[in-house]
Amino acid sequence: MSRKLPHIDQLIKLAQSNPTELEEIRLREIEALISSAPEEMQKRLRGLQFQIDCRRQLHKTSLGSCISISQMMHESVGKLNSALHGLTAPKGSPQGKTADIIEFPVTA
């Protein structure tokens, strides 16, 4: 995806003077990004974007939305971290001796 966003100064001006246009740019860029992903990932990305949009709507301020989305990302990273640690040391895995060793008499 080689789309070029407006300069940050222009985006700031849009946020102040025309938030509707800024929102249109945001939605267009999100759709372009999701559409450029492999087809098998697009459904998951749309679901994730739905969750993000819901969190944005729950808050009255941009800062509240940002904090909520940040918490969502931290939770996701925490789950990934737990899963990765679970691969190296599964819960309930036996520690130490795992079988009885039976000695056979030696015949000479």
N, CA, C and O atoms as a GROMACS GRO file, in nm:
protein
  432
    1MET      N    1   0.084  -0.117   0.000
    1MET     CA    2   0.000   0.000   0.000
    1MET      C    3   0.089   0.124   0.000
    1MET      O    4   0.162   0.148   0.096
    2SER      N    5   0.082   0.200  -0.103
    2SER     CA    6   0.169   0.316  -0.115
    2SER      C    7   0.088   0.446  -0.118
    2SER      O    8   0.124   0.541  -0.187
    3ARG      N    9  -0.021   0.449  -0.042
    3ARG     CA   10  -0.103   0.570  -0.035
    3ARG      C   11  -0.032   0.674   0.050
    3ARG      O   12   0.036   0.642   0.147
    4LYS      N   13  -0.048   0.797   0.011
    4LYS     CA   14   0.017   0.904   0.084
    4LYS      C   15  -0.086   0.983   0.163
    4LYS      O   16  -0.182   1.037   0.106
    5LEU      N   17  -0.066   0.989   0.293
    5LEU     CA   18  -0.154   1.068   0.380
    5LEU      C   19  -0.119   1.216   0.369
    5LEU      O   20  -0.007   1.252   0.334
    6PRO      N   21  -0.217   1.302   0.399
    6PRO     CA   22  -0.184   1.446   0.407
    6PRO      C   23  -0.080   1.468   0.516
    6PRO      O   24  -0.066   1.388   0.609
    7HIS      N   25  -0.008   1.577   0.505
    7HIS     CA   26   0.093   1.614   0.604
    7HIS      C   27   0.027   1.629   0.741
    7HIS      O   28  -0.091   1.665   0.748
    8ILE      N   29   0.100   1.602   0.847
    8ILE     CA   30   0.046   1.606   0.983
    8ILE      C   31  -0.016   1.742   1.016
    8ILE      O   32  -0.118   1.749   1.083
    9ASP      N   33   0.045   1.849   0.969
    9ASP     CA   34  -0.011   1.983   0.994
    9ASP      C   35  -0.150   1.998   0.932
    9ASP      O   36  -0.239   2.059   0.990
   10GLN      N   37  -0.165   1.941   0.813
   10GLN     CA   38  -0.295   1.947   0.746
   10GLN      C   39  -0.397   1.861   0.822
   10GLN      O   40  -0.513   1.899   0.833
   11LEU      N   41  -0.354   1.747   0.874
   11LEU     CA   42  -0.445   1.662   0.951
   11LEU      C   43  -0.489   1.732   1.080
   11LEU      O   44  -0.604   1.721   1.121
   12ILE      N   45  -0.398   1.804   1.143
   12ILE     CA   46  -0.432   1.880   1.264
   12ILE      C   47  -0.535   1.987   1.232
   12ILE      O   48  -0.631   2.006   1.307
   13LYS      N   49  -0.514   2.058   1.121
   13LYS     CA   50  -0.610   2.162   1.080
   13LYS      C   51  -0.747   2.100   1.052
   13LYS      O   52  -0.851   2.157   1.088
   14LEU      N   53  -0.747   1.983   0.986
   14LEU     CA   54  -0.874   1.915   0.959
   14LEU      C   55  -0.945   1.876   1.089
   14LEU      O   56  -1.066   1.890   1.101
   15ALA      N   57  -0.869   1.828   1.186
   15ALA     CA   58  -0.928   1.790   1.314
   15ALA      C   59  -0.996   1.909   1.380
   15ALA      O   60  -1.098   1.894   1.448
   16GLN      N   61  -0.939   2.026   1.362
   16GLN     CA   62  -0.994   2.147   1.424
   16GLN      C   63  -1.107   2.209   1.342
   16GLN      O   64  -1.206   2.256   1.398
   17SER      N   65  -1.092   2.208   1.210
   17SER     CA   66  -1.189   2.280   1.127
   17SER      C   67  -1.292   2.191   1.059
   17SER      O   68  -1.404   2.235   1.034
   18ASN      N   69  -1.256   2.067   1.029
   18ASN     CA   70  -1.347   1.981   0.956
   18ASN      C   71  -1.330   1.835   1.000
   18ASN      O   72  -1.276   1.754   0.925
   19PRO      N   73  -1.375   1.802   1.121
   19PRO     CA   74  -1.356   1.666   1.172
   19PRO      C   75  -1.425   1.559   1.086
   19PRO      O   76  -1.383   1.444   1.084
   20THR      N   77  -1.532   1.598   1.016
   20THR     CA   78  -1.601   1.502   0.929
   20THR      C   79  -1.510   1.456   0.816
   20THR      O   80  -1.506   1.337   0.785
   21GLU      N   81  -1.438   1.548   0.756
   21GLU     CA   82  -1.345   1.513   0.648
   21GLU      C   83  -1.231   1.426   0.702
   21GLU      O   84  -1.189   1.331   0.637
   22LEU      N   85  -1.182   1.459   0.821
   22LEU     CA   86  -1.076   1.378   0.882
   22LEU      C   87  -1.127   1.235   0.907
   22LEU      O   88  -1.054   1.139   0.884
   23GLU      N   89  -1.249   1.222   0.952
   23GLU     CA   90  -1.308   1.090   0.976
   23GLU      C   91  -1.321   1.013   0.845
   23GLU      O   92  -1.298   0.892   0.841
   24GLU      N   93  -1.356   1.081   0.738
   24GLU     CA   94  -1.365   1.016   0.606
   24GLU      C   95  -1.228   0.963   0.563
   24GLU      O   96  -1.218   0.853   0.509
   25ILE      N   97  -1.124   1.041   0.586
   25ILE     CA   98  -0.988   0.997   0.553
   25ILE      C   99  -0.953   0.875   0.637
   25ILE      O  100  -0.898   0.778   0.585
   26ARG      N  101  -0.984   0.879   0.767
   26ARG     CA  102  -0.954   0.767   0.856
   26ARG      C  103  -1.023   0.639   0.808
   26ARG      O  104  -0.960   0.533   0.798
   27LEU      N  105  -1.152   0.650   0.778
   27LEU     CA  106  -1.227   0.532   0.732
   27LEU      C  107  -1.174   0.480   0.598
   27LEU      O  108  -1.164   0.359   0.578
   28ARG      N  109  -1.139   0.570   0.509
   28ARG     CA  110  -1.085   0.531   0.378
   28ARG      C  111  -0.952   0.457   0.394
   28ARG      O  112  -0.927   0.356   0.328
   29GLU      N  113  -0.866   0.507   0.482
   29GLU     CA  114  -0.736   0.444   0.505
   29GLU      C  115  -0.750   0.308   0.573
   29GLU      O  116  -0.678   0.214   0.540
   30ILE      N  117  -0.843   0.298   0.666
   30ILE     CA  118  -0.867   0.169   0.732
   30ILE      C  119  -0.913   0.067   0.628
   30ILE      O  120  -0.863  -0.046   0.624
   31GLU      N  121  -1.009   0.106   0.545
   31GLU     CA  122  -1.060   0.014   0.443
   31GLU      C  123  -0.949  -0.026   0.345
   31GLU      O  124  -0.941  -0.142   0.305
   32ALA      N  125  -0.866   0.068   0.306
   32ALA     CA  126  -0.757   0.036   0.214
   32ALA      C  127  -0.660  -0.062   0.278
   32ALA      O  128  -0.612  -0.155   0.212
   33LEU      N  129  -0.630  -0.043   0.406
   33LEU     CA  130  -0.538  -0.132   0.475
   33LEU      C  131  -0.597  -0.273   0.487
   33LEU      O  132  -0.528  -0.371   0.458
   34ILE      N  133  -0.722  -0.282   0.529
   34ILE     CA  134  -0.785  -0.414   0.544
   34ILE      C  135  -0.796  -0.483   0.409
   34ILE      O  136  -0.770  -0.603   0.398
   35SER      N  137  -0.834  -0.409   0.306
   35SER     CA  138  -0.847  -0.467   0.172
   35SER      C  139  -0.714  -0.515   0.116
   35SER      O  140  -0.711  -0.605   0.032
   36SER      N  141  -0.604  -0.454   0.160
   36SER     CA  142  -0.473  -0.494   0.109
   36SER      C  143  -0.418  -0.617   0.182
   36SER      O  144  -0.318  -0.675   0.139
   37ALA      N  145  -0.482  -0.657   0.291
   37ALA     CA  146  -0.438  -0.774   0.366
   37ALA      C  147  -0.480  -0.901   0.292
   37ALA      O  148  -0.572  -0.897   0.210
   38PRO      N  149  -0.412  -1.014   0.320
   38PRO     CA  150  -0.455  -1.140   0.258
   38PRO      C  151  -0.602  -1.168   0.291
   38PRO      O  152  -0.649  -1.138   0.401
   39GLU      N  153  -0.672  -1.226   0.196
   39GLU     CA  154  -0.816  -1.247   0.210
   39GLU      C  155  -0.852  -1.326   0.336
   39GLU      O  156  -0.954  -1.299   0.399
   40GLU      N  157  -0.769  -1.422   0.372
   40GLU     CA  158  -0.800  -1.505   0.490
   40GLU      C  159  -0.787  -1.427   0.621
   40GLU      O  160  -0.834  -1.474   0.725
   41MET      N  161  -0.724  -1.310   0.619
   41MET     CA  162  -0.710  -1.228   0.739
   41MET      C  163  -0.812  -1.114   0.747
   41MET      O  164  -0.831  -1.054   0.853
   42GLN      N  165  -0.878  -1.086   0.637
   42GLN     CA  166  -0.965  -0.969   0.633
   42GLN      C  167  -1.082  -0.977   0.730
   42GLN      O  168  -1.118  -0.876   0.790
   43LYS      N  169  -1.142  -1.094   0.746
   43LYS     CA  170  -1.255  -1.108   0.839
   43LYS      C  171  -1.209  -1.077   0.981
   43LYS      O  172  -1.279  -1.007   1.055
   44ARG      N  173  -1.093  -1.130   1.020
   44ARG     CA  174  -1.040  -1.104   1.154
   44ARG      C  175  -1.009  -0.955   1.172
   44ARG      O  176  -1.036  -0.898   1.278
   45LEU      N  177  -0.952  -0.893   1.070
   45LEU     CA  178  -0.920  -0.750   1.079
   45LEU      C  179  -1.046  -0.665   1.090
   45LEU      O  180  -1.050  -0.566   1.163
   46ARG      N  181  -1.149  -0.703   1.016
   46ARG     CA  182  -1.276  -0.629   1.026
   46ARG      C  183  -1.338  -0.644   1.165
   46ARG      O  184  -1.393  -0.549   1.220
   47GLY      N  185  -1.327  -0.763   1.222
   47GLY     CA  186  -1.377  -0.784   1.358
   47GLY      C  187  -1.299  -0.702   1.459
   47GLY      O  188  -1.358  -0.644   1.550
   48LEU      N  189  -1.169  -0.697   1.442
   48LEU     CA  190  -1.085  -0.617   1.531
   48LEU      C  191  -1.118  -0.468   1.517
   48LEU      O  192  -1.125  -0.396   1.616
   49GLN      N  193  -1.138  -0.423   1.394
   49GLN     CA  194  -1.173  -0.283   1.373
   49GLN      C  195  -1.309  -0.252   1.435
   49GLN      O  196  -1.330  -0.142   1.487
   50PHE      N  197  -1.402  -0.348   1.430
   50PHE     CA  198  -1.532  -0.329   1.493
   50PHE      C  199  -1.515  -0.308   1.644
   50PHE      O  200  -1.578  -0.220   1.702
   51GLN      N  201  -1.430  -0.389   1.706
   51GLN     CA  202  -1.404  -0.374   1.850
   51GLN      C  203  -1.343  -0.237   1.880
   51GLN      O  204  -1.381  -0.172   1.977
   52ILE      N  205  -1.250  -0.194   1.797
   52ILE     CA  206  -1.187  -0.064   1.816
   52ILE      C  207  -1.291   0.047   1.803
   52ILE      O  208  -1.295   0.140   1.885
   53ASP      N  209  -1.376   0.038   1.700
   53ASP     CA  210  -1.479   0.141   1.680
   53ASP      C  211  -1.576   0.145   1.798
   53ASP      O  212  -1.620   0.253   1.840
   54CYS      N  213  -1.611   0.029   1.852
   54CYS     CA  214  -1.700   0.025   1.968
   54CYS      C  215  -1.636   0.093   2.089
   54CYS      O  216  -1.702   0.168   2.160
   55ARG      N  217  -1.510   0.066   2.110
   55ARG     CA  218  -1.440   0.131   2.222
   55ARG      C  219  -1.432   0.282   2.203
   55ARG      O  220  -1.443   0.357   2.299
   56ARG      N  221  -1.414   0.326   2.080
   56ARG     CA  222  -1.409   0.470   2.052
   56ARG      C  223  -1.543   0.535   2.085
   56ARG      O  224  -1.547   0.646   2.138
   57GLN      N  225  -1.654   0.466   2.052
   57GLN     CA  226  -1.787   0.523   2.075
   57GLN      C  227  -1.825   0.527   2.223
   57GLN      O  228  -1.909   0.608   2.263
   58LEU      N  229  -1.764   0.442   2.304
   58LEU     CA  230  -1.797   0.438   2.446
   58LEU      C  231  -1.745   0.559   2.523
   58LEU      O  232  -1.791   0.587   2.634
   59HIS      N  233  -1.649   0.630   2.466
   59HIS     CA  234  -1.584   0.739   2.538
   59HIS      C  235  -1.619   0.874   2.477
   59HIS      O  236  -1.635   0.887   2.355
   60LYS      N  237  -1.630   0.973   2.564
   60LYS     CA  238  -1.665   1.108   2.520
   60LYS      C  239  -1.545   1.183   2.466
   60LYS      O  240  -1.560   1.275   2.386
   61THR      N  241  -1.425   1.145   2.510
   61THR     CA  242  -1.304   1.217   2.469
   61THR      C  243  -1.212   1.127   2.389
   61THR      O  244  -1.217   1.004   2.400
   62SER      N  245  -1.128   1.190   2.310
   62SER     CA  246  -1.027   1.115   2.234
   62SER      C  247  -0.929   1.047   2.327
   62SER      O  248  -0.884   0.936   2.300
   63LEU      N  249  -0.896   1.113   2.437
   63LEU     CA  250  -0.802   1.054   2.533
   63LEU      C  251  -0.861   0.928   2.596
   63LEU      O  252  -0.791   0.828   2.612
   64GLY      N  253  -0.989   0.933   2.631
   64GLY     CA  254  -1.054   0.814   2.687
   64GLY      C  255  -1.053   0.699   2.588
   64GLY      O  256  -1.028   0.584   2.625
   65SER      N  257  -1.081   0.729   2.461
   65SER     CA  258  -1.078   0.626   2.356
   65SER      C  259  -0.938   0.568   2.342
   65SER      O  260  -0.920   0.447   2.331
   66CYS      N  261  -0.839   0.656   2.342
   66CYS     CA  262  -0.700   0.614   2.327
   66CYS      C  263  -0.658   0.521   2.442
   66CYS      O  264  -0.594   0.418   2.419
   67ILE      N  265  -0.695   0.557   2.564
   67ILE     CA  266  -0.660   0.475   2.680
   67ILE      C  267  -0.728   0.339   2.671
   67ILE      O  268  -0.666   0.236   2.698
   68SER      N  269  -0.854   0.338   2.633
   68SER     CA  270  -0.929   0.212   2.622
   68SER      C  271  -0.869   0.120   2.516
   68SER      O  272  -0.854   0.000   2.538
   69ILE      N  273  -0.835   0.177   2.401
   69ILE     CA  274  -0.775   0.097   2.293
   69ILE      C  275  -0.637   0.049   2.334
   69ILE      O  276  -0.598  -0.063   2.301
   70SER      N  277  -0.563   0.132   2.405
   70SER     CA  278  -0.432   0.092   2.456
   70SER      C  279  -0.445  -0.025   2.553
   70SER      O  280  -0.365  -0.119   2.549
   71GLN      N  281  -0.545  -0.021   2.640
   71GLN     CA  282  -0.569  -0.132   2.733
   71GLN      C  283  -0.602  -0.259   2.655
   71GLN      O  284  -0.556  -0.368   2.691
   72MET      N  285  -0.680  -0.246   2.550
   72MET     CA  286  -0.716  -0.360   2.467
   72MET      C  287  -0.590  -0.422   2.406
   72MET      O  288  -0.576  -0.544   2.401
   73MET      N  289  -0.499  -0.338   2.359
   73MET     CA  290  -0.374  -0.388   2.301
   73MET      C  291  -0.289  -0.457   2.406
   73MET      O  292  -0.231  -0.562   2.380
   74HIS      N  293  -0.281  -0.398   2.526
   74HIS     CA  294  -0.202  -0.460   2.634
   74HIS      C  295  -0.260  -0.596   2.673
   74HIS      O  296  -0.184  -0.690   2.697
   75GLU      N  297  -0.392  -0.606   2.678
   75GLU     CA  298  -0.455  -0.735   2.709
   75GLU      C  299  -0.420  -0.839   2.603
   75GLU      O  300  -0.391  -0.954   2.635
   76SER      N  301  -0.422  -0.797   2.478
   76SER     CA  302  -0.391  -0.888   2.368
   76SER      C  303  -0.245  -0.936   2.375
   76SER      O  304  -0.216  -1.054   2.356
   77VAL      N  305  -0.155  -0.842   2.403
   77VAL     CA  306  -0.013  -0.878   2.416
   77VAL      C  307   0.007  -0.969   2.537
   77VAL      O  308   0.087  -1.063   2.532
   78GLY      N  309  -0.065  -0.942   2.645
   78GLY     CA  310  -0.057  -1.028   2.764
   78GLY      C  311  -0.102  -1.170   2.734
   78GLY      O  312  -0.038  -1.266   2.778
   79LYS      N  313  -0.211  -1.184   2.658
   79LYS     CA  314  -0.258  -1.318   2.620
   79LYS      C  315  -0.155  -1.389   2.532
   79LYS      O  316  -0.129  -1.508   2.548
   80LEU      N  317  -0.097  -1.315   2.439
   80LEU     CA  318   0.006  -1.373   2.352
   80LEU      C  319   0.126  -1.416   2.434
   80LEU      O  320   0.181  -1.525   2.413
   81ASN      N  321   0.167  -1.332   2.528
   81ASN     CA  322   0.280  -1.364   2.615
   81ASN      C  323   0.251  -1.491   2.696
   81ASN      O  324   0.337  -1.579   2.708
   82SER      N  325   0.132  -1.501   2.751
   82SER     CA  326   0.094  -1.620   2.828
   82SER      C  327   0.095  -1.744   2.739
   82SER      O  328   0.142  -1.851   2.780
   83ALA      N  329   0.045  -1.730   2.618
   83ALA     CA  330   0.043  -1.844   2.527
   83ALA      C  331   0.185  -1.887   2.491
   83ALA      O  332   0.214  -2.007   2.485
   84LEU      N  333   0.272  -1.791   2.469
   84LEU     CA  334   0.411  -1.825   2.435
   84LEU      C  335   0.481  -1.892   2.552
   84LEU      O  336   0.556  -1.987   2.533
   85HIS      N  337   0.458  -1.843   2.673
   85HIS     CA  338   0.518  -1.906   2.790
   85HIS      C  339   0.458  -2.043   2.813
   85HIS      O  340   0.526  -2.133   2.862
   86GLY      N  341   0.332  -2.060   2.779
   86GLY     CA  342   0.267  -2.190   2.793
   86GLY      C  343   0.327  -2.293   2.700
   86GLY      O  344   0.323  -2.413   2.730
   87LEU      N  345   0.382  -2.249   2.588
   87LEU     CA  346   0.444  -2.343   2.496
   87LEU      C  347   0.574  -2.400   2.552
   87LEU      O  348   0.611  -2.513   2.522
   88THR      N  349   0.643  -2.320   2.633
   88THR     CA  350   0.770  -2.366   2.687
   88THR      C  351   0.753  -2.442   2.816
   88THR      O  352   0.836  -2.528   2.849
   89ALA      N  353   0.648  -2.414   2.892
   89ALA     CA  354   0.624  -2.483   3.018
   89ALA      C  355   0.474  -2.502   3.037
   89ALA      O  356   0.411  -2.425   3.110
   90PRO      N  357   0.418  -2.602   2.972
   90PRO     CA  358   0.274  -2.621   2.982
   90PRO      C  359   0.231  -2.649   3.126
   90PRO      O  360   0.302  -2.712   3.204
   91LYS      N  361   0.112  -2.599   3.159
   91LYS     CA  362   0.059  -2.619   3.293
   91LYS      C  363   0.034  -2.767   3.315
   91LYS      O  364  -0.013  -2.838   3.227
   92GLY      N  365   0.067  -2.812   3.434
   92GLY     CA  366   0.045  -2.952   3.468
   92GLY      C  367   0.147  -3.046   3.407
   92GLY      O  368   0.130  -3.168   3.413
   93SER      N  369   0.251  -2.991   3.348
   93SER     CA  370   0.351  -3.080   3.288
   93SER      C  371   0.428  -3.148   3.400
   93SER      O  372   0.459  -3.086   3.502
   94PRO      N  373   0.458  -3.275   3.383
   94PRO     CA  374   0.528  -3.347   3.489
   94PRO      C  375   0.668  -3.292   3.510
   94PRO      O  376   0.739  -3.259   3.415
   95GLN      N  377   0.707  -3.283   3.633
   95GLN     CA  378   0.840  -3.236   3.670
   95GLN      C  379   0.921  -3.356   3.718
   95GLN      O  380   0.868  -3.441   3.790
   96GLY      N  381   1.044  -3.363   3.680
   96GLY     CA  382   1.130  -3.472   3.729
   96GLY      C  383   1.096  -3.605   3.666
   96GLY      O  384   1.072  -3.613   3.545
   97LYS      N  385   1.095  -3.710   3.750
   97LYS     CA  386   1.075  -3.849   3.705
   97LYS      C  387   0.936  -3.866   3.643
   97LYS      O  388   0.836  -3.825   3.701
   98THR      N  389   0.933  -3.926   3.525
   98THR     CA  390   0.805  -3.947   3.458
   98THR      C  391   0.770  -4.094   3.441
   98THR      O  392   0.659  -4.126   3.398
   99ALA      N  393   0.862  -4.185   3.474
   99ALA     CA  394   0.833  -4.327   3.458
   99ALA      C  395   0.913  -4.406   3.561
   99ALA      O  396   1.019  -4.362   3.607
  100ASP      N  397   0.861  -4.523   3.597
  100ASP     CA  398   0.935  -4.612   3.685
  100ASP      C  399   1.034  -4.692   3.602
  100ASP      O  400   1.001  -4.740   3.493
  101ILE      N  401   1.153  -4.706   3.654
  101ILE     CA  402   1.255  -4.784   3.585
  101ILE      C  403   1.265  -4.919   3.655
  101ILE      O  404   1.287  -4.926   3.776
  102ILE      N  405   1.250  -5.024   3.577
  102ILE     CA  406   1.256  -5.159   3.632
  102ILE      C  407   1.393  -5.217   3.599
  102ILE      O  408   1.435  -5.219   3.484
  103GLU      N  409   1.461  -5.262   3.703
  103GLU     CA  410   1.592  -5.323   3.679
  103GLU      C  411   1.574  -5.470   3.644
  103GLU      O  412   1.493  -5.540   3.706
  104PHE      N  413   1.649  -5.516   3.546
  104PHE     CA  414   1.649  -5.656   3.509
  104PHE      C  415   1.771  -5.722   3.572
  104PHE      O  416   1.880  -5.665   3.576
  105PRO      N  417   1.750  -5.844   3.622
  105PRO     CA  418   1.866  -5.914   3.682
  105PRO      C  419   1.972  -5.942   3.575
  105PRO      O  420   1.940  -5.976   3.460
  106VAL      N  421   2.094  -5.929   3.614
  106VAL     CA  422   2.205  -5.953   3.523
  106VAL      C  423   2.240  -6.101   3.534
  106VAL      O  424   2.267  -6.149   3.644
  107THR      N  425   2.242  -6.173   3.423
  107THR     CA  426   2.283  -6.315   3.422
  107THR      C  427   2.421  -6.326   3.362
  107THR      O  428   2.451  -6.269   3.257
  108ALA      N  429   2.504  -6.399   3.431
  108ALA     CA  430   2.641  -6.412   3.385
  108ALA      C  431   2.674  -6.552   3.344
  108ALA      O  432   2.786  -6.579   3.301
   0.00000   0.00000   0.00000
